[in-house]
Amino acid sequence: MIAQNIFLGMVGPWQIAIIVVLVLLLFGGKKIPELMRGLGSGIKEFKDASKEEEKEEEKK
């Protein structure tokens, strides 16, 4: 918990801007929407799988 607060306290607007610029340089502007779509679909699949797991547990 303390380590998380220290890390979050150290990330400021300049650090976020630098990270965004680095990501743009590494992946390019055209690749980022594809990466975000993949990330979003992965999160959606994870949520769906966890909901199915909860339904199976309720049936038991």
Rosetta blueprint (number, residue, H / E / L):
1 M L
2 I H
3 A H
4 Q H
5 N H
6 I H
7 F H
8 L H
9 G H
10 M H
11 V L
12 G L
13 P H
14 W H
15 Q H
16 I H
17 A H
18 I H
19 I H
20 V H
21 V H
22 L H
23 V H
24 L H
25 L H
26 L H
27 F H
28 G H
29 G H
30 K H
31 K H
32 I H
33 P H
34 E H
35 L H
36 M H
37 R H
38 G H
39 L H
40 G H
41 S H
42 G H
43 I H
44 K H
45 E H
46 F H
47 K H
48 D H
49 A H
50 S H
51 K H
52 E H
53 E H
54 E H
55 K H
56 E H
57 E H
58 E H
59 K H
60 K L
